[in-house]
Amino acid sequence: MPMREGGSLPVLAEADDGFKYVVKLRGAGHGAKALIAELIGGEIARALGLNVPELVFLDLPHEFAITEPDFEVQELMKKSEGLNIGLHFLSSALAIDPYDNPVDAATASAIVWLDAFLTNVDRTARNTNMLQWYNSEVWLIDQGASLYFQHSGTDAAKAALTPFPYIKDHLLLRKATMLAEADARAHRVLAPEKIDAIVDFIPDSWLVTEGEDVPAGERRDVYRTFLKARLENSKIFTDHAIEARKSL
C-alpha cells in the first residue's frame, strides 16, 4: 500500500517474515542517499538509547510491482528492484504533538543533539517524524533527510564543521535544556569503532553510482570522515543549538 505522506512515497508492505514494514524505496527522490541517511541516522539514534523501529534490509523482487494499479507507484517500485530499507511498522502509533504529549528534557535534548549532529532538517512542527507508541514512549522515524552534505556538494570534512542553523526550527528545541549533558553522553557512547560498525552496514550497491568510477570503499570513507570529524567538533553545533534555544 503506497503511503502518500511526505515526498518520498514509501510503501507499507508485508515481508516474507510475516511482519509489516514501511519500505523506503531506492528509486525515489534522493535515491540510495536517502536510504543511507535512514540507516546511519536510525542506528546512531539507537546507539544513543533513543527508540527507533527495527531497521531491516528488504530485497524487492521484480514481481512485486506487477499488480500495482497506480502507474506512478509501479514505476517507482520497478526502479527500486533489489535492496531497499524498511522500518518495522508501529501499528496504532500516533504522531506526537509536543504541546499535548510531554517529552522530558533529557529525551528532548538527546533528539535535538542527534539532529544537529546528523544535520537533519526534517523534525519540525510541519513534520514531526516522531510517534507515540507503547506506553506513550517517543519513537523516531524517517531519518532520510539527515546528512545534508550528501545533496549540497559540500566537502564532508568542511560540512562536519558547520553549526547547522536549521536547528532553530526543531520541534523540541524549547524543551532541550540539557544539550551539554546530551553532548557529553554522546561522546561516551559513540566510540570510533561504533561509528565504523554502523557505516560498515551500508551495502556496496548503495554506494556505487552508475557512470562513476568511484569504489564503494572510498565513498564509505566519506561517511566515516564526516561522522568522526563532526563528533570531534561537536562543540560547534552544540553551542549553536544552546544559543538558538536562548533566542526563542
C-alpha positions as CSV (number, residue, x, y, z in Angstrom):
1,M,0.0,0.0,0.0
2,P,1.5,3.4,-1.0
3,M,1.9,5.9,1.9
4,R,1.5,9.3,0.3
5,E,2.6,11.3,3.3
6,G,5.9,13.2,2.6
7,G,7.7,13.4,-0.7
8,S,9.5,10.0,-0.9
9,L,6.3,7.9,-1.3
10,P,7.3,4.9,0.8
11,V,5.1,1.8,0.8
12,L,3.6,-0.4,3.5
13,A,4.4,-4.0,2.7
14,E,4.2,-7.4,4.4
15,A,7.6,-9.2,4.1
16,D,8.2,-12.9,4.0
17,D,8.8,-13.0,7.7
18,G,5.1,-12.1,8.3
19,F,5.8,-8.6,9.6
20,K,4.8,-5.3,8.1
21,Y,7.4,-2.7,7.2
22,V,7.4,0.9,5.9
23,V,9.7,0.4,2.9
24,K,11.9,3.3,1.8
25,L,12.4,2.9,-1.9
26,R,15.8,3.3,-3.6
27,G,14.2,4.6,-6.8
28,A,12.5,7.6,-5.0
29,G,13.7,11.2,-4.7
30,H,17.3,11.2,-3.5
31,G,17.7,7.5,-4.2
32,A,20.2,5.5,-2.2
33,K,21.5,8.5,-0.4
34,A,18.2,8.8,1.5
35,L,18.4,5.1,2.4
36,I,22.0,5.6,3.7
37,A,20.8,8.5,5.8
38,E,17.9,6.4,7.1
39,L,20.3,3.6,8.1
40,I,23.1,5.8,9.7
41,G,20.6,8.1,11.4
42,G,18.5,5.2,12.8
43,E,21.4,3.2,14.1
44,I,23.1,6.2,15.7
45,A,19.8,7.2,17.4
46,R,19.6,3.6,18.7
47,A,23.1,3.7,20.0
48,L,22.2,6.8,21.9
49,G,19.4,5.0,23.6
50,L,16.6,6.5,21.6
51,N,13.6,4.5,20.3
52,V,13.8,3.6,16.6
53,P,11.7,1.0,14.8
54,E,13.7,-2.1,13.8
55,L,15.6,-1.4,10.5
56,V,15.8,-4.2,8.0
57,F,17.2,-4.7,4.5
58,L,14.4,-5.8,2.1
59,D,15.0,-7.4,-1.3
60,L,12.3,-6.1,-3.6
61,P,11.7,-8.7,-6.4
62,H,10.6,-7.8,-9.9
63,E,7.2,-9.4,-9.4
64,F,6.4,-7.1,-6.5
65,A,5.3,-4.2,-8.8
66,I,3.3,-6.2,-11.4
67,T,-0.1,-6.0,-9.6
68,E,0.2,-2.3,-8.5
69,P,-2.6,-0.4,-10.3
70,D,-1.1,3.1,-9.9
71,F,1.3,3.6,-12.8
72,E,3.5,6.1,-10.8
73,V,3.9,3.8,-7.9
74,Q,4.5,0.8,-10.2
75,E,7.3,2.6,-12.0
76,L,8.9,3.7,-8.7
77,M,8.9,0.1,-7.5
78,K,10.4,-1.1,-10.7
79,K,13.2,1.4,-10.3
80,S,13.7,0.1,-6.7
81,E,14.2,-3.6,-7.6
82,G,16.8,-5.1,-5.4
83,L,17.9,-4.0,-1.9
84,N,15.9,-1.4,0.0
85,I,15.4,-0.5,3.6
86,G,12.4,-1.0,5.8
87,L,11.2,0.2,9.3
88,H,9.1,-2.1,11.4
89,F,5.5,-0.7,11.2
90,L,4.4,0.6,14.5
91,S,0.7,-0.3,14.4
92,S,-1.7,2.2,16.1
93,A,1.2,4.7,16.8
94,L,0.2,8.4,16.7
95,A,2.1,11.5,15.6
96,I,3.4,13.4,18.6
97,D,2.1,16.9,19.4
98,P,4.7,18.3,21.9
99,Y,2.1,20.5,23.4
100,D,-0.2,17.6,24.3
101,N,2.4,14.8,24.6
102,P,5.0,15.7,27.2
103,V,8.7,14.9,26.3
104,D,11.1,15.1,29.1
105,A,14.2,17.4,28.9
106,A,16.7,14.6,28.7
107,T,14.9,12.9,25.8
108,A,14.3,16.2,24.0
109,S,17.9,17.2,24.4
110,A,19.2,13.9,23.1
111,I,16.9,14.2,20.0
112,V,17.9,17.8,19.3
113,W,21.6,16.9,19.7
114,L,21.1,13.9,17.3
115,D,19.5,16.0,14.6
116,A,22.1,18.7,14.9
117,F,24.9,16.1,14.7
118,L,23.3,14.5,11.6
119,T,22.1,17.8,10.1
120,N,18.5,16.5,9.9
121,V,16.3,19.3,8.5
122,D,13.1,17.4,9.0
123,R,11.9,17.3,12.6
124,T,9.8,20.5,12.7
125,A,6.2,21.5,13.6
126,R,5.2,20.8,10.0
127,N,6.6,17.3,10.0
128,T,7.4,15.9,13.4
129,N,8.7,12.5,12.4
130,M,8.1,11.3,15.9
131,L,5.5,8.9,17.1
132,Q,3.9,8.0,20.4
133,W,3.7,4.2,20.8
134,Y,3.9,1.6,23.6
135,N,3.4,3.2,27.0
136,S,3.4,6.7,25.4
137,E,7.1,6.4,24.5
138,V,8.7,8.6,21.9
139,W,9.8,6.8,18.7
140,L,11.8,8.4,15.9
141,I,11.0,7.7,12.3
142,D,12.2,8.9,8.9
143,Q,15.9,10.0,9.2
144,G,16.2,10.2,5.4
145,A,16.6,14.0,5.4
146,S,19.8,13.6,7.5
147,L,23.4,14.0,6.3
148,Y,22.6,17.2,4.3
149,F,26.1,17.4,2.9
150,Q,25.2,14.5,0.5
151,H,23.0,16.8,-1.5
152,S,24.7,20.1,-1.2
153,G,28.0,19.2,-2.9
154,T,29.9,20.3,0.2
155,D,33.1,18.5,1.1
156,A,32.4,16.2,4.0
157,A,35.3,17.4,6.2
158,K,34.2,21.0,5.8
159,A,30.5,20.1,6.3
160,A,31.4,18.5,9.6
161,L,32.5,21.9,11.0
162,T,29.2,23.7,10.3
163,P,26.9,24.8,13.2
164,F,23.7,23.7,11.5
165,P,21.5,26.8,11.6
166,Y,18.3,24.9,10.8
167,I,18.2,23.7,14.4
168,K,16.3,26.9,15.3
169,D,13.2,25.3,13.7
170,H,13.4,22.0,15.6
171,L,10.2,21.0,17.3
172,L,11.8,20.1,20.6
173,L,14.3,22.9,20.9
174,R,12.3,24.7,23.6
175,K,12.4,21.5,25.8
176,A,16.1,20.8,25.2
177,T,17.5,22.2,28.4
178,M,20.2,19.5,28.8
179,L,22.2,19.8,25.5
180,A,25.6,20.0,27.2
181,E,24.7,16.7,29.0
182,A,23.5,15.1,25.8
183,D,26.8,16.1,24.1
184,A,28.9,14.6,26.9
185,R,26.9,11.3,26.8
186,A,27.2,11.1,23.0
187,H,31.0,11.3,23.3
188,R,30.9,8.4,25.8
189,V,28.7,6.2,23.6
190,L,29.8,6.9,20.0
191,A,33.3,5.4,20.1
192,P,35.1,5.4,16.7
193,E,34.6,1.6,16.4
194,K,30.9,2.1,16.9
195,I,30.7,4.6,14.1
196,D,32.8,2.3,11.9
197,A,30.4,-0.6,12.6
198,I,27.4,1.5,11.6
199,V,29.0,2.8,8.4
200,D,30.0,-0.8,7.6
201,F,26.3,-1.7,7.4
202,I,25.9,0.3,4.2
203,P,25.5,-2.1,1.3
204,D,28.0,-1.6,-1.5
205,S,25.2,-1.4,-4.1
206,W,24.0,1.8,-2.4
207,L,27.5,3.4,-2.7
208,V,28.2,2.7,-6.4
209,T,26.8,5.3,-8.8
210,E,26.2,4.3,-12.4
211,G,28.6,6.0,-14.8
212,E,31.1,7.0,-12.0
213,D,34.3,5.1,-11.3
214,V,34.5,5.6,-7.6
215,P,34.9,2.4,-5.4
216,A,32.3,1.7,-2.7
217,G,35.0,1.7,-0.1
218,E,36.1,5.2,-1.0
219,R,32.5,6.5,-0.7
220,R,32.1,4.7,2.6
221,D,35.1,6.5,4.0
222,V,33.4,9.8,3.2
223,Y,30.7,9.0,5.8
224,R,33.4,7.9,8.4
225,T,35.2,11.2,7.8
226,F,32.0,13.3,8.3
227,L,30.7,11.5,11.4
228,K,34.0,11.3,13.2
229,A,35.0,14.9,12.5
230,R,31.6,16.2,13.4
231,L,31.7,14.3,16.7
232,E,35.2,15.6,17.5
233,N,34.0,19.2,16.8
234,S,30.5,18.8,18.4
235,K,31.0,21.9,20.5
236,I,30.4,24.0,17.3
237,F,26.8,22.7,16.7
238,T,26.0,22.1,20.4
239,D,26.9,25.7,21.4
240,H,24.9,26.9,18.4
241,A,21.9,24.9,19.5
242,I,22.1,26.3,23.0
243,E,22.3,29.8,21.7
244,A,19.4,29.2,19.3
245,R,17.3,28.0,22.2
246,K,18.1,31.1,24.3
247,S,16.8,33.3,21.4
248,L,13.4,31.7,21.3
